[in-house]
């Protein structure tokens, strides 16, 4: 501790006399010493605070009025058992907190230990989460920004920082609103007026269609839902822009803003195309996204830096980083090119009229056990998936995930196939993109291999299986009583093959089970008693949207996709499927409500 104070904290202020605060927050992640001497110092929060307290005491003697900064984050987020020095600033993060505490409990707990100078760290845009796509981040959630900043202030917070991106296409209005509230908290009462003023001054005569555009990609009110059908959102974005251009006429200031948002819309268009293809076409598509993001980088509509540096596809190992000379084009967008982008967007997209209202559910998943659900015959995932697969599991406490994995399910490719990879990600890990454990030595021979992946975290985990080139891989839980759930939304990553049968939950009060079906129209939907209520072959000729009226007494039950082929997305019920009730994970808020 003395070394840190004498060699870092005090010299920092000597070299930076204008600074108000020096950070002594630990490095991101774990790795804390577990020796007996360290344990005697107390909890991890106690150890982090002990250093901060001693540094603050030393600093206050030489530099009165200067502070030490410390986060309540990760393993040192739980409240300490020792008091906080008056010159230590505590910033409680809204995510990546541990110990079973809620954010509100952490705020109260640290304040009870003397944290008078307390703040909040939120997350408005993290590129690895939202990929700069519209309607995908807290920074575009105007209702959240208004409510949360007001609440943080009432809870005693007087400091605020936010992890965000150069992503003005999706969160520019969110940043503007937040800046107004952070300067004057009473502005929260005028949030609607601030938004109206922004739209009026930014778009003038084109204000009406652009309000429609912004309502697509921003969440204005608490009851607003995020777009679940992104192709429909994209089609409407183009159409609102077309109407706005007509109304803007020769107003160069307005058309300049429309041009920037058109390029942002084109980015989402190209991203959707990239998401929908595989093989060589996928490589070409990702390069087109990167090339477009590079050319539009100076608009700051997207966070171009990570896109160009190869972080666009995240865990997508089916594409390679392109040669930068192939994607770095500085040619400005001409008026003709912008007009062509709009015309092509209008021609190649269609709005979707569906006979039901999609319902939004959170992705905070927990075991469905409290619902006491009953299933019949255990389902199955069909054959080996065609590409990367993702499963959700849950650990009541830190421990192991027991799996069985195999690769090489295309016999005639085994001689050229690579080993398969299985990775385990923890929802509570401070760096979401880093697996907590992995196994990358599954030979492509079709045989099953037992795996034990370890995690130091409790709660929700993601299992990803990547078959790599010329391969198909299967991963399965080694214990049927453990959660093993797949996602079934429109942006589904799982591509099941052959006939599969899986259960899903119909919440209490649900009137319509609605969704999307692609691929061959095979299989049926069975209600909670096993009765067939929808037959895909008889009632659908091609891919599209389906809906089923929920019979009386069949809500609050497990339904089943029975012997289906192709993809199914659920849009009015939780988009999660499993082979049995014991393996199913569901949104926390739903489990809590329906189990009462």
N, C-alpha and C positions, 0 to 999 in steps of 0.2 A: 504494500500500500504506500509506503514511504517513497519508493522509487517512482510510482505513478505520479504522486503529488509533486515531488521535487523535479522530475524530469519531463513532465508533460503538463500538468494542470497549471502550476505557477508560471512556468515559461510561456505557456500559451497567452496569458494575459500580459506578460511583459512584452511579447512580440506583437500582440494585438490589443493595445490599450482601448481601442474603440469598441471591442466586443463586450457583450453583456453576459454571455453564458458560455461555458465549456461543457461538452458532452463527455460523460464517463459511463455511458451505457455499454454493457457487455456486447460482444460480437453476436451477430445473428445466429440463432440455432442453439444447440445444447453443448455437450462436451464438458460439463462441470466436473470438477474433481470430486471423487467420492471417498477420499481418505478420511480417517477418523478425526484428524485435526481440522479439516475443513467442515466436517459435519458438526463439530463443536461450535462453529461460528453461527449455526442456525440454518434456516431455510435458504434457498438460492436467492430469494428476495432480500433476506436479511444480509447476505453477503454482498450483493450488489449495492444495497443502501449503505452498508457500513463504510465502503470505500467512498461513496458519494458524500456521506456525512463528514468524514474526516477531511476530505478535500475541501468541502465547503467551509469548514472551520478554519483551515489554514489560509484559504483564499480571502476570507472575510477580514483577516488581520492585515494583510498586505493590500488587498483591493476591496475595500468596503463597497457594498452594493452590487457586487458581481455574484453570479449564480453558477451552480452545477446542474446540468440536465440529466435526467434519468427517465427511461420509459418504464411503464408497467406493461410488460410485453413478454410473450413466450414463457419460458420457465421462471422468469422473475416478475410475472404479472400478479400473483397472489399478494394480498396485503402483508406487510412485514409484521414482526412482533416487536420491533424497535421503533422509536420515534424518528420522524423525518426532520432533519435540520431545517430551520427557516429559510436558508439560502439554497435549498435543493428544490428544483422545479421537477414536478412529476407529470408526465404526460401519459395518460391511459389510452391505449389503443383500442379500437372498436373490433379488431379481429386478431387472430393468433394469440389468444389469451388462454391460459391453462388453469388447472386446479379445480375445474368445475364451477368457476365463478361466472356470473353474468357481468356485463359491462357496468350496470348500475351498482352491483355489489362491490366491484373494484373501486369505483369512484367513492363510495361511502367508506369502504375499508381503509383506503389510503388516507382519506381526510381524517378519519378517526385516529390515525397515528400522527397527526400533526401536519399533513401536507396542505399548507395554506396556498401555495402557488401551484395550482393544478390546471392541467390542460387536457386536450383530447387530440388524438391522431386518428383521422378517418382515411378512407380509401375511395377516391372519386374515379380513378381510372388506373388500372394496372394492366399493362399491355398483354402480359401472359394470360390474363383472365378474359379480356374483351377483344383483343386483336384489332382494336380501333374500329370495331363494327358499331353501327347505330343501335340504340335501345338495349345496351348491354352493360351499363355501368351505373354506379351511384351518382356520378357527376351529371347524368342525364335524368336523374330522378328529382325533379324540382320539389315534389311533395316531401321526400326524405330530407332534402337540404333545409327546407323551411322548418320542418318539425324538429329535426335533430339539433340544429344550431341553437334554436330557442331552448330546447331541453337541456343541452350541455350548459348553457348559460345559467339556467335555473339551478342546475346541480352544482354550481360554483366554479365552473371552468372559466378561466380568463385568458387562456392560450389555446391556439388551434393551429395545427398543421395538417396537411393532407397529401397523401401520395396520389399523384395524378400524372397526366400525359399532355403532350402538345397535340391535343385532339379537339380542335375547336369546332369541327363539324358536328361532333356528338355531344360535347360537354361545354361549349363556349357559353351558352346561356346559363348553364349551371354554375360555371365559374363567376359569371357576372352577378348572378343572384346572391351567391355565397359572399362575394366581396362586399356587397351592399349590407348584408345582414351582419357580417363580422365587424364592419365599421360602426354600425348603429343597429343594435339588436331590435329596436322598436320597428325597424323596417319590415320585420316579419309580418306585421299586421297589414302591410301594403304590398305583399308579395305579388298579388294578382295585378296590381297597378304597375309594378316594376316590369313584369313580363309584358303587359300590354304596351307599355311605353317602348320597350325594346323592339317589339314587332313593328310598331308604327314607324319608329324612326329608321329602322333598318330596311324596311320594305315598302313603305309609303303606299302607293296605289295597289301594290301587289300583296298587301298585308293579309287579306283574307285567305288566299290559297296557301300562303306561307305559314299561317297559323295552323292550317291543316297539316302541312309538312312537318312542322315542329311537334305537333301533337302525336304524330306517328312515332317519332324517335325520342321524344321526351315524355316523361310521366308528369303531368300537370297536377292531378288531384290524387288523393289517397286511394280512391276507388278505381283509378285508371289501371288498365292491364297492359303489360308489355305485349307487343305483337308476337303471337305464337306462330303465325304463318308468314315467314319472312319473305317468301316470293310475292305474296300479296302486298306486304309492306313496301317492297321494292317497286312494284308496279305503280302503287299509289304515289310514291316519292317522285317518280318520273312525271306522272300526270299533274301533280301539284306544281312542279317546276314549269311544265309547259304552259299551264294557265298563268303562272306568275310572270313568265317572259312576255306573254301577250299584254298583260296589264301594265307592266313596267315600261313598255315602249322604248323610248330613247334615253331614259334615265340611266346614265352610265354608272352611277354609284350603286343603284339597286341591281342592275344587270351584272355588275362586277361581283356582288355578293351571291347572286344566283349562279354565276359561273363556278364559283368556288364550291357551292353546295352541289352543283351538277357533277363536278369531279369527285366529290365525296360519294355521291350516289353511285357513280360508275365504279368506285372502289368496292362498294358492297356488292354490286352486280358481278364484278370479276371474282370476288371472294366466293360468292355462291357457286359460280361456275367451277372454280377450283375444288370446292368441297364436294361437288357432284361427280367428278370423274376419277379415273384410276389409270394406272399404267403410264405409258408415255404421255398421254394427254394430261395427266395430273402434273407432270414436270413442266410441260409447256404452259399450263394454266397458272401455276404458282409463279413462274417467271413473268408472265403477263401482269399479275398483281403487283409484283415488286417493281417492274418497269413503270407501271402507272403511278405507284406511290412515289417513286423517285422523281418523276417529272412534275408531280404536283406538290412536292415537299415544301416549297416556299409559301404555299397557301396555309400550311399548318392545319389543314382540315383532318389529316391523319397523322399519327405519330410515326413519321417515315423512318426515323433512325433505326429502331429495332426491326422494322420490316426489311429494310435494305441490308441490314447486317445478319439476316438469316434466321431471325426469331419468329417469323410470320407463322410457320407451320408448327412451331412448338415441338411436340413429341412425334410429329409425322416423319417417320423414317422411310417413307416411300418416295420422298423427293430429296434431291441433293441441292446444296447451295450452288446457285448458278455462277458462271464467270461474270464478274462485275462489269466487264466491258460489254456484255450482252444486255445488261439491264439499266445501265446508266446513260440515259438519253436526256440531254438538256434542252431539247427543242421545245419552245413555248407552244402552248395550245392555241391554235389559230381559231378565229371565229367560225370558219367552215368546219373545223374538226369538232368544236363544241356543239355546233348545230347537228352534226352527224351523230355524236354520242347521244344526244337527246332523241333524235329520230329513231336510232337503233334501239334505244331503251324502251321507247313507246311501242315499237313494233314487236319486240321479242319478249315482252312481259304482259301478263294478263292479270287483272284483278280477280279475286276469288270470292264467289258468293257461296257461303256454306249455310246449311239449314240449322245451325246451332251456334251458340255463343261459346267460344273457347274459354276455359277457366285456367287461371294461373295458380300454380302451387310452388312452394319454396323447394329448394334443393337441400334443406337441412334434414337429412334422412335419419330415422331411428327404427329399431325393430318394431314390427307390427304386432308383437306378442300381446300387448295390453288389450287389443281388440278381440282376442280369443276367436280368431277366424278358423273356419273349418274348410278343408279341401277334400277332394276325393282321390282319384288316381293321380300319382305324381306325374308332373309334366316332364318335358325335355326340351333341349335347345336345338334339336335337329342334328345336322352334320357339322363338319368342320367349317367355321366361318370363313368367308372369302378374304378377309383382311383383318386389320387390327380390331380387337374386341376389348370391351371395358365392362367390368363388373364392380358392384358396390358391396362392401361387407362392413361389419361393425364389431368392434372390440369393446367389451364392457370395461376392460382394463388393459394396460399395456401387456403385450405378449406376442404370440405367434399366430400366423395364418397358415393353416395346413392346406396344401393344394396338391392336385395331381395334374401334370401337364404332359402333352405329347405334341410332336411336330412331324412334318413330312407326310401330310395326308393327301398329297398328289403323288401317287406312286412313281410315275414316269419322270418326275422332277427331283426325286430324292438325291440323285447323283450330283446335282448342281445346287441344291438348296442349302441355305445357311441355317445355323442353329436358331431356334426360337428364343425369344426373350420374354420373361415375365417380371413386371415391376410392381411394387407396392407403394402407394402414395397415401399419406395421412392428412386428413383435412385440417388437423391442428398443427402440422409442421409449419414453421415460420416461412419456409420457402416452398410454395406449393409445387413448383416444377421439379423439385429434387425428390427422387424416391427415397423412402426410408430403408428399403432393402430391394434386392433384385436377384434374379438367377438368369444367366445368359448362356447356359451350356446345355440346352435341351436339343439333342441331336434329331435330325429330320428322318427318323427311322420308323415312325408310327407307334413306338412303344410308349407306355406310360411311365412317368418318373415322379416320385413323391418329392414335394418341395416344402420347405418350412421357411417362410419369410417372417422376419421379426420386426416389431414396431415398438418404439418407446412411448407410444401415445395410445390413449383410449379414444373411442368415438368412431366416426365414419372414416372408412378407408376406400381407396380405389385400387382395383387390380387391373393392370393392363397387360394384355398378351399381344406381342408383335411377332408375326411369323417371318418377317423379313422376306427376302427375295425368293421367288419360286417355291413357296412353302405355304402350308396351311397348318395352323396350330389350334389345339384345344386345351383349355384350362378349365379345371373343375375343382370344386371344394372337396376336400377329403372327408368332411363330416356333414351329413345332411341336416343337422340341427343348427348349423351356422348360417347367417345371412349370406345370400348369394343372388343379387338382384341386378337386372339390366335395365337401362334407360330406354324408354320407348317414345321419344318426342320426335318432332320433325327434323331436328338436327342430329338424329341418331347416328352413332358410329358403328353399331353392330350390324353385320350383314350375315344373318343366319342362312344356312342352306338346307335343302331338303324339307321334310315336314317337321314342324315344331309345335309344341303345345305348352302354353304358359298361362299362369293365373295373374289377374290384376284386381284391384280393389275398387268397388263402386261406393263412394262415401254416402253416408246417410243424407237423405234429401235430394239426391241426384235424380233428375227427371229424364235425361238423355245421355246415353253413352255415345259419344261422337269421336271420330278419328279419321285417319287417312290410311288408305291401302294402296300399295304398289306391287309390282311383280304379278305373278300368276294369281288369279282370283280363285284360290283354293281355301278350304277350311270353313270353320263356323265359329260363332260366338255362343257360348253356353252361359246361362244365368246361374245364380247361386245354387239352384237345385239340379243343375245339369241339363236343363231343357234348352234345346236349340232355339235361339231367338233371332239369329241372322245367319244366312248362308251366303258366303262370298261368291261362289260360282253361280248361284241362281239369281242373285240380286245386283251383281256388278259385272259389267262387260269389260271395263278397263279400269286403270288406276283412278282414284278419286276419293271423295269424302263419303263416309258412311255414318249413319246414325240409327240408334235403336232406342225406342221408348222403354224406360225401366218399369217393369210390371210392379204392381203393388206388393210390398213385402220383400222386394229383391234389392233394395238399397241397403247399404251397410253389410254387404256380402262380398265374397270372392267370386268373380266371374272368370271365364276361361276362353282364351283363343285356342281352339281345338283343331289340330292337324292342319295348320296353315302353312302356306308357302309365301315367300317374299316378306316384305316389310309392313309392319303395322305401327302407326303412331296414335297415341291416345291424347285427345285434346280437351275433354270435359271431365276426365277423371285423372288421378295421379298417373303420370307416364312412367310407371315402373312395373316390371313383370318378374315373376319368379316361378320356380317349379312347384313350390309348395308354400303354405302359409308360414311355416317355420323359417323359410329362406327370404321372406319378403321384407323389404325396407320401405317405409312410407314417410312423407313429410311430417315433421314433428308436430306442427300445429293441428294437423288432421288427426293424428293418433291421440293427441291430448283431448281434442273436442269429441271425437266419436267414441272414446272409451269412457266418457263420463256417464 
